Amino acid sequence: MKRITVGFLLVLANVFATGALSAADRAVHADVPFDFAVGDRLLPAGSYTIASLNTGVIEIRSSDRKISLMTMTFPDSNESAKSGKLVFDRYGDQYFLSEVLCPTAAITASLPKSKLEKKAQMQEAHLHSAGQTMIAAK
């Protein structure tokens, strides 16, 4: 019985190690020069790694590993991205991550609008100060 348990644990550890390696292969790195929101969470400016964990799920992690969050995504049909980039929707001085486009990391994802972003969108609609900002990612 002990041999079966040890064997099972070794197989399980190998599966997790392989999953971690493949997630690292599907990661994009970017330096974001402004504070931004993902969902209803505000993230400070800094260096981030975004990895595809599974179909429809990405992890956003700061380079110092103090911040880590997972969010649901939708497939993005924007096939025109030849290099990696993060796309942010901007309303006034607020930025919201809306797309992660990085063909080399096999990530083409669109993030759903949060309640916070919808509220900012409504407030800025009459000011015409909305737009998009793109950050290069590698």
C-alpha atoms as an extended CHARMM CRD file, in Angstrom:
* protein
*
       138  EXT
         1         1  MET       CA              0.0000000000        0.0000000000        0.0000000000  PROA      1               0.0000000000
         2         2  LYS       CA              2.8550000000        2.3950000000        0.8280000000  PROA      2               0.0000000000
         3         3  ARG       CA              4.4360000000        1.8030000000       -2.5930000000  PROA      3               0.0000000000
         4         4  ILE       CA              1.1910000000        2.6660000000       -4.3350000000  PROA      4               0.0000000000
         5         5  THR       CA              0.8190000000        5.8540000000       -2.2750000000  PROA      5               0.0000000000
         6         6  VAL       CA              4.4080000000        6.9550000000       -2.9470000000  PROA      6               0.0000000000
         7         7  GLY       CA              4.0170000000        6.1750000000       -6.6450000000  PROA      7               0.0000000000
         8         8  PHE       CA              0.7650000000        8.1150000000       -6.8130000000  PROA      8               0.0000000000
         9         9  LEU       CA              2.3460000000       11.1100000000       -5.0580000000  PROA      9               0.0000000000
        10        10  LEU       CA              5.2870000000       11.0790000000       -7.4950000000  PROA      10              0.0000000000
        11        11  VAL       CA              2.9230000000       11.0010000000      -10.4670000000  PROA      11              0.0000000000
        12        12  LEU       CA              0.8280000000       13.7950000000       -8.9460000000  PROA      12              0.0000000000
        13        13  ALA       CA              3.9430000000       15.9210000000       -8.2860000000  PROA      13              0.0000000000
        14        14  ASN       CA              5.0700000000       15.3810000000      -11.8870000000  PROA      14              0.0000000000
        15        15  VAL       CA              1.6660000000       16.4930000000      -13.2110000000  PROA      15              0.0000000000
        16        16  PHE       CA              1.7930000000       19.6940000000      -11.1410000000  PROA      16              0.0000000000
        17        17  ALA       CA              5.3920000000       20.3980000000      -12.1990000000  PROA      17              0.0000000000
        18        18  THR       CA              4.4850000000       19.9260000000      -15.8610000000  PROA      18              0.0000000000
        19        19  GLY       CA              1.4720000000       22.2150000000      -15.4510000000  PROA      19              0.0000000000
        20        20  ALA       CA              3.6400000000       24.8990000000      -13.8500000000  PROA      20              0.0000000000
        21        21  LEU       CA              6.1600000000       24.6970000000      -16.6830000000  PROA      21              0.0000000000
        22        22  SER       CA              3.5140000000       24.9560000000      -19.3750000000  PROA      22              0.0000000000
        23        23  ALA       CA              1.9080000000       27.9270000000      -17.5870000000  PROA      23              0.0000000000
        24        24  ALA       CA              5.3160000000       29.6490000000      -17.5240000000  PROA      24              0.0000000000
        25        25  ASP       CA              5.6260000000       29.0550000000      -21.2800000000  PROA      25              0.0000000000
        26        26  ARG       CA              2.3150000000       30.8390000000      -21.7610000000  PROA      26              0.0000000000
        27        27  ALA       CA              3.1860000000       34.0150000000      -19.8600000000  PROA      27              0.0000000000
        28        28  VAL       CA              3.6380000000       37.6330000000      -20.8630000000  PROA      28              0.0000000000
        29        29  HSD       CA              5.5990000000       40.2980000000      -18.9750000000  PROA      29              0.0000000000
        30        30  ALA       CA              4.8060000000       44.0250000000      -18.9890000000  PROA      30              0.0000000000
        31        31  ASP       CA              5.7440000000       47.1910000000      -17.1320000000  PROA      31              0.0000000000
        32        32  VAL       CA              2.5860000000       49.1970000000      -16.4910000000  PROA      32              0.0000000000
        33        33  PRO       CA              3.3700000000       52.8910000000      -15.7370000000  PROA      33              0.0000000000
        34        34  PHE       CA              0.0080000000       53.6740000000      -14.1110000000  PROA      34              0.0000000000
        35        35  ASP       CA             -2.4090000000       52.2550000000      -11.5440000000  PROA      35              0.0000000000
        36        36  PHE       CA             -5.0870000000       50.0820000000      -13.1330000000  PROA      36              0.0000000000
        37        37  ALA       CA             -8.0530000000       47.9240000000      -12.2350000000  PROA      37              0.0000000000
        38        38  VAL       CA             -8.7900000000       44.2910000000      -12.9490000000  PROA      38              0.0000000000
        39        39  GLY       CA            -12.3170000000       43.4570000000      -12.0040000000  PROA      39              0.0000000000
        40        40  ASP       CA            -13.0260000000       45.4280000000       -8.8550000000  PROA      40              0.0000000000
        41        41  ARG       CA             -9.4130000000       45.3250000000       -7.6430000000  PROA      41              0.0000000000
        42        42  LEU       CA             -7.0440000000       48.2920000000       -8.0610000000  PROA      42              0.0000000000
        43        43  LEU       CA             -3.4350000000       47.3650000000       -8.8620000000  PROA      43              0.0000000000
        44        44  PRO       CA             -0.4900000000       49.7650000000       -8.5190000000  PROA      44              0.0000000000
        45        45  ALA       CA              1.8450000000       50.6650000000      -11.3630000000  PROA      45              0.0000000000
        46        46  GLY       CA              4.6470000000       48.1650000000      -11.7310000000  PROA      46              0.0000000000
        47        47  SER       CA              5.9810000000       45.0860000000      -13.4550000000  PROA      47              0.0000000000
        48        48  TYR       CA              3.5290000000       42.2300000000      -13.9740000000  PROA      48              0.0000000000
        49        49  THR       CA              3.4520000000       38.7110000000      -15.3700000000  PROA      49              0.0000000000
        50        50  ILE       CA              0.2380000000       37.4490000000      -16.9080000000  PROA      50              0.0000000000
        51        51  ALA       CA             -0.0760000000       33.7160000000      -17.4360000000  PROA      51              0.0000000000
        52        52  SER       CA             -2.7870000000       31.6140000000      -19.0140000000  PROA      52              0.0000000000
        53        53  LEU       CA             -3.6900000000       28.9830000000      -16.4390000000  PROA      53              0.0000000000
        54        54  ASN       CA             -6.5190000000       27.3580000000      -18.2940000000  PROA      54              0.0000000000
        55        55  THR       CA             -8.9330000000       28.1860000000      -21.0680000000  PROA      55              0.0000000000
        56        56  GLY       CA            -10.7700000000       31.2470000000      -19.8330000000  PROA      56              0.0000000000
        57        57  VAL       CA             -8.5680000000       31.9200000000      -16.7690000000  PROA      57              0.0000000000
        58        58  ILE       CA             -5.4750000000       34.1040000000      -16.4350000000  PROA      58              0.0000000000
        59        59  GLU       CA             -3.2760000000       34.9170000000      -13.4590000000  PROA      59              0.0000000000
        60        60  ILE       CA             -1.9000000000       38.4230000000      -12.9880000000  PROA      60              0.0000000000
        61        61  ARG       CA              1.0970000000       38.5530000000      -10.6670000000  PROA      61              0.0000000000
        62        62  SER       CA              3.3660000000       41.4390000000       -9.6790000000  PROA      62              0.0000000000
        63        63  SER       CA              7.1030000000       40.8870000000      -10.1190000000  PROA      63              0.0000000000
        64        64  ASP       CA              7.6240000000       41.1680000000       -6.3500000000  PROA      64              0.0000000000
        65        65  ARG       CA              4.9050000000       38.4730000000       -5.9060000000  PROA      65              0.0000000000
        66        66  LYS       CA              3.0130000000       40.6280000000       -3.3930000000  PROA      66              0.0000000000
        67        67  ILE       CA              0.0060000000       40.8000000000       -5.7180000000  PROA      67              0.0000000000
        68        68  SER       CA             -1.5540000000       37.7930000000       -7.3770000000  PROA      68              0.0000000000
        69        69  LEU       CA             -5.0620000000       37.3950000000       -8.7140000000  PROA      69              0.0000000000
        70        70  MET       CA             -6.9420000000       35.2060000000      -11.1330000000  PROA      70              0.0000000000
        71        71  THR       CA             -9.6830000000       36.3890000000      -13.4210000000  PROA      71              0.0000000000
        72        72  MET       CA            -12.0220000000       34.9180000000      -15.9820000000  PROA      72              0.0000000000
        73        73  THR       CA            -11.5580000000       35.8710000000      -19.6210000000  PROA      73              0.0000000000
        74        74  PHE       CA            -13.2730000000       35.4500000000      -22.9470000000  PROA      74              0.0000000000
        75        75  PRO       CA            -11.5480000000       34.4210000000      -26.1740000000  PROA      75              0.0000000000
        76        76  ASP       CA            -10.5650000000       37.5010000000      -28.1510000000  PROA      76              0.0000000000
        77        77  SER       CA            -11.0710000000       37.4610000000      -31.8930000000  PROA      77              0.0000000000
        78        78  ASN       CA             -8.4320000000       40.1660000000      -32.4140000000  PROA      78              0.0000000000
        79        79  GLU       CA             -6.0020000000       38.1820000000      -34.5510000000  PROA      79              0.0000000000
        80        80  SER       CA             -4.1400000000       41.2660000000      -35.8170000000  PROA      80              0.0000000000
        81        81  ALA       CA             -1.7380000000       41.4310000000      -32.8580000000  PROA      81              0.0000000000
        82        82  LYS       CA              1.7020000000       40.4730000000      -34.1310000000  PROA      82              0.0000000000
        83        83  SER       CA              3.4790000000       41.4190000000      -30.9180000000  PROA      83              0.0000000000
        84        84  GLY       CA              2.4150000000       41.2110000000      -27.3090000000  PROA      84              0.0000000000
        85        85  LYS       CA              0.4080000000       44.0180000000      -25.7890000000  PROA      85              0.0000000000
        86        86  LEU       CA             -1.9580000000       44.8360000000      -22.9800000000  PROA      86              0.0000000000
        87        87  VAL       CA             -4.9550000000       46.9830000000      -23.8520000000  PROA      87              0.0000000000
        88        88  PHE       CA             -6.4740000000       49.2540000000      -21.2110000000  PROA      88              0.0000000000
        89        89  ASP       CA             -9.7620000000       51.1470000000      -21.3830000000  PROA      89              0.0000000000
        90        90  ARG       CA             -9.2800000000       54.6600000000      -20.0020000000  PROA      90              0.0000000000
        91        91  TYR       CA            -11.9680000000       56.8130000000      -18.4080000000  PROA      91              0.0000000000
        92        92  GLY       CA            -10.5220000000       60.0860000000      -17.1690000000  PROA      92              0.0000000000
        93        93  ASP       CA             -7.5130000000       59.0660000000      -15.0820000000  PROA      93              0.0000000000
        94        94  GLN       CA             -8.7590000000       55.5130000000      -14.4350000000  PROA      94              0.0000000000
        95        95  TYR       CA             -7.3860000000       52.5480000000      -16.3920000000  PROA      95              0.0000000000
        96        96  PHE       CA             -9.0030000000       49.1170000000      -16.7190000000  PROA      96              0.0000000000
        97        97  LEU       CA             -7.2720000000       46.0910000000      -18.2380000000  PROA      97              0.0000000000
        98        98  SER       CA             -9.5120000000       44.9890000000      -21.1010000000  PROA      98              0.0000000000
        99        99  GLU       CA             -7.3930000000       42.7170000000      -23.3340000000  PROA      99              0.0000000000
       100       100  VAL       CA             -4.2390000000       40.6180000000      -23.2040000000  PROA      100             0.0000000000
       101       101  LEU       CA             -2.9300000000       39.9750000000      -26.7180000000  PROA      101             0.0000000000
       102       102  CYS       CA              0.2400000000       37.9350000000      -27.0090000000  PROA      102             0.0000000000
       103       103  PRO       CA              0.3740000000       35.3540000000      -29.7930000000  PROA      103             0.0000000000
       104       104  THR       CA              3.8140000000       34.0680000000      -28.7360000000  PROA      104             0.0000000000
       105       105  ALA       CA              2.4170000000       33.1600000000      -25.2950000000  PROA      105             0.0000000000
       106       106  ALA       CA             -0.8190000000       31.8260000000      -26.8530000000  PROA      106             0.0000000000
       107       107  ILE       CA             -2.9000000000       34.4080000000      -24.9800000000  PROA      107             0.0000000000
       108       108  THR       CA             -5.6300000000       36.3190000000      -26.7920000000  PROA      108             0.0000000000
       109       109  ALA       CA             -8.0610000000       37.1610000000      -24.0470000000  PROA      109             0.0000000000
       110       110  SER       CA            -10.6680000000       39.7890000000      -23.3750000000  PROA      110             0.0000000000
       111       111  LEU       CA            -11.6500000000       40.6400000000      -19.7930000000  PROA      111             0.0000000000
       112       112  PRO       CA            -15.2550000000       41.3530000000      -18.8310000000  PROA      112             0.0000000000
       113       113  LYS       CA            -16.1770000000       44.8660000000      -17.7030000000  PROA      113             0.0000000000
       114       114  SER       CA            -16.4830000000       45.1410000000      -13.9380000000  PROA      114             0.0000000000
       115       115  LYS       CA            -19.1140000000       47.1380000000      -12.0540000000  PROA      115             0.0000000000
       116       116  LEU       CA            -16.3800000000       49.6580000000      -11.2710000000  PROA      116             0.0000000000
       117       117  GLU       CA            -15.5430000000       50.0800000000      -14.9660000000  PROA      117             0.0000000000
       118       118  LYS       CA            -19.1930000000       50.3790000000      -15.9820000000  PROA      118             0.0000000000
       119       119  LYS       CA            -19.6430000000       53.1060000000      -13.3750000000  PROA      119             0.0000000000
       120       120  ALA       CA            -16.5590000000       54.9900000000      -14.6150000000  PROA      120             0.0000000000
       121       121  GLN       CA            -17.7760000000       54.5890000000      -18.1970000000  PROA      121             0.0000000000
       122       122  MET       CA            -21.1320000000       56.1400000000      -17.3260000000  PROA      122             0.0000000000
       123       123  GLN       CA            -19.5230000000       59.0420000000      -15.4500000000  PROA      123             0.0000000000
       124       124  GLU       CA            -17.1020000000       59.8410000000      -18.2630000000  PROA      124             0.0000000000
       125       125  ALA       CA            -19.5460000000       59.3540000000      -21.1430000000  PROA      125             0.0000000000
       126       126  HSD       CA            -20.6360000000       62.9830000000      -21.1510000000  PROA      126             0.0000000000
       127       127  LEU       CA            -17.0360000000       64.2800000000      -20.8820000000  PROA      127             0.0000000000
       128       128  HSD       CA            -15.7450000000       62.3940000000      -23.9450000000  PROA      128             0.0000000000
       129       129  SER       CA            -12.4940000000       61.6230000000      -22.1410000000  PROA      129             0.0000000000
       130       130  ALA       CA            -12.5770000000       57.8720000000      -22.6670000000  PROA      130             0.0000000000
       131       131  GLY       CA            -10.0920000000       56.0150000000      -24.8090000000  PROA      131             0.0000000000
       132       132  GLN       CA             -7.7160000000       53.0860000000      -24.9950000000  PROA      132             0.0000000000
       133       133  THR       CA             -4.0740000000       52.7880000000      -24.0030000000  PROA      133             0.0000000000
       134       134  MET       CA             -1.7420000000       49.9920000000      -25.0870000000  PROA      134             0.0000000000
       135       135  ILE       CA              1.3670000000       48.7800000000      -23.2580000000  PROA      135             0.0000000000
       136       136  ALA       CA              3.9850000000       46.6130000000      -24.9840000000  PROA      136             0.0000000000
       137       137  ALA       CA              4.4130000000       43.1830000000      -23.4570000000  PROA      137             0.0000000000
       138       138  LYS       CA              7.1210000000       40.6150000000      -23.9840000000  PROA      138             0.0000000000
